[in-house]
């Protein structure tokens, strides 16, 4: 039986100058995932890695000696959350969102309730193609690359082969949503809840996708679980 294992990258360096790299805890999470996969070997015929450094660093720490050489897939890039937030927030100044904007600008980090409220609102507009931001990928384009990637994945699963995939939370949740023909907004909202270094599992039956695992995280102790 063939499966697609979708791995969210381990913890990134949220407050560093370069966010797109694993933190020390991220490397620790990756090593724990490596040991988990080593203790429960799964036949892997293909390895796909997204274009971000944190995708590659997670893969390089987790990889097993029995895996084939990794293939780097541009379609596995994250959805443009930072661009949506950075440019979209400018369209909300002077509106009822201004108190939340003030709280964001007075704080450090990206996990506050005000930040998440505005990001969710902007993402909903983006999904509706009602938020037009210069030089930011549209949701229609984003879904098109996911659909193309899923077609390639379908061919692999139809041959009875399995693949392990390293990417980001938003892309993973949207991919699961498109595969399951679920609501785009609800699918993307799951991105706020999946853990770093977690495992999601898809299989194909009669050319239809089924989700058989989501947010699998028992290999990471509760005091080392993160969402960054």
N, C-alpha and C positions, 0 to 999 in steps of 0.2 A: 504494500500500500504506500502511495506517495503522499508527501506532505510539503507544505511551504511553511517554514519557521521564520517569523518576522521578529527581529530583535531590535528593541529600542536601544540606542547608544547609552553607554554608562554616563554618570554625572559629568556635565560640562563645567567649565570654569566661569560660573555666572558673573562674578564681580571682577574678573581679570580684564586686562586691556584687550586680550584676544579671548573672547568667549568660546570660540570654536576649537577647544582642545579639552581633553579629559582632565579633571581634577585628580588629586591624589586618591580621594575616595572613589572616583570613577575608575581608576586603574584597579583598585581593590575589588570593586564590584565586578569588573571584567574578569579578574582572576577567579572569583567565586563562580561566575558563570562558566568559565573554562573547566573548572573542576566538576561542576554539575554535569556538563555535557560529556566529560571524560568518564564519569561514573555510570552514565546512562547513554552509551554510544548509540547514535542514530545514523543510519546510512545516508550520506550526503553526496549527491551527484553534482551539484552546482553550488557555488558561493557567489552571491551578488552583494556588492558594497556600494553605498551611496557616495557622493562626491565630497562630503564635508570631512574635515580632519577628524572630528570626533567619531564619525562612522568608521573611518579607516583605523583609528587607534583602538576602538573597541574590537573590531575584527582581528587586528594583529595580536591582541592580548588573548582573545577567546579561541582563536583557530586551533584546530586539531591536526595532527600529523597525517591523518587519513583523508583529509579534505583535498579536493582538487584546487588548482590555482584559482584565485578570486577573479571575478569579472567585475569591472567598475561600470556602474549603470547611472547615467545622468538622470534618468527618470525618477530615481530614488531620492532626489534632492527634496529638502523640506519645503513646506508651503511657506509663502513669504510673510510670515508672522511679523517679523521685526519691521519690514518695509511698510506693511499695512498699518502697524501701530505708529511708527515714526512720522509717516506722511498723513495718515488718516486723522491723527489727533489734531492736526492743524486745521482740519475742516470743522472741528467741534468747538474751537475757542469762541468764547462769547455766548455759548448756548447753555442749556441746563446742565451740560457736562462740565462746566468750568470748575465747580468745586472739586470734582474728582481729578481734573487736570492739575489743580493747585496742589492737591495731596500727593500726586505722583511726582511732581517737580520738586516737592519739599522732602522727598524720601529717597532712599537708595535701594536698588534692586527692582525686580519685576514680579514679585509674588503677592503684592498687596491687593486687597479687594478692589480698590479703585482701578488699578491697572487691569485686573482681570475683567471687571465689568466693561470697561471701555474696549478692551481687546475683543471680548465676545460680541459686543454691539457692532464693532467695525467688521469683524469676520462675517457676521450675519449679512451685513450690507454687501460685502465682497462676494459672498456666495450667491446673492441675488443679482449680481452684476449691477448693483446700484451704487457702487463706490468706485469712482474713476480716478485712479492715481497714476500719474505719469511714471513710466519705466518700472511699473510693478506688474508682475504676471497676473493675468486675469484668472478668475476661477474656471472659466470655460477652457482656457489653455491648460490649466493645472489638471482638470479632469481628463482632458484628452491625452496627456502624457501618462496618467495612471491607467487609462483604458488600453493604451498601446502596450504598457508594461504587463498588464494582466493577460493580454493576448499571448505574449511571449511565455508567461508563466503557465498558461493553460496548455500550451504545446508540451512543456516539460512534464507537467503532471499527467497528461494524457499518455505519455510514453512510460508511465510508471516510475518516474524519477523524482527525487526530492531536492529541495533547494533551501538554503538558509540565507536570510536577507538581513542586512544591517542598514538601518535608516533612522529617521526621527519620528517623534510621536505623531505629529500632524499627518505626515505622509502615510504612516502605517494605519492610522485610524481611518483616513479617507480611502485608502486602498481596500481595507476591510469593508467599508461602507459601499463602495462601488461594486465590489465583488458580490456583496449580499443584497444589492439593489435597495439599500437603506437610504433614509433621509440624509442629505448632505450636511445639514446643520447639526443634527444630532450625532452624526458620525464624527465630525470634527471636534465636537465638544468632548468626546471621549479622550482627546489628546491631553486634556488637563488632568486626567486621572490615571494614565498608565505610567508605571514606574520605570526608572532607568534600569537598563539591563534585564527588562522583562521579556517574556516569550509570548508571542501570539501564534496560533497555528491554524492554517487553512488546509483543507483537502478538497479534491474535486471528485464528484460522483455524477456520472452520466452528464458530463460537461456543465455541471452546476457546482458553484462553490458552497462549501459548508464550513462554518467556523467551529473548530473543536477545542480551542483553547484561547483564553484572553487574559492578559495581565498576570501570567504565570510567574511568580516571584518567590516561591518558597526557598530558593537557593540563596537568597539574600536575607540575612538576619534583620529583624524589624528595626533595629537601631541604625542600620546602614541603608535604609530605603529612602530614595529621593525622587523628585519629579523634575529636576532641572536639565 
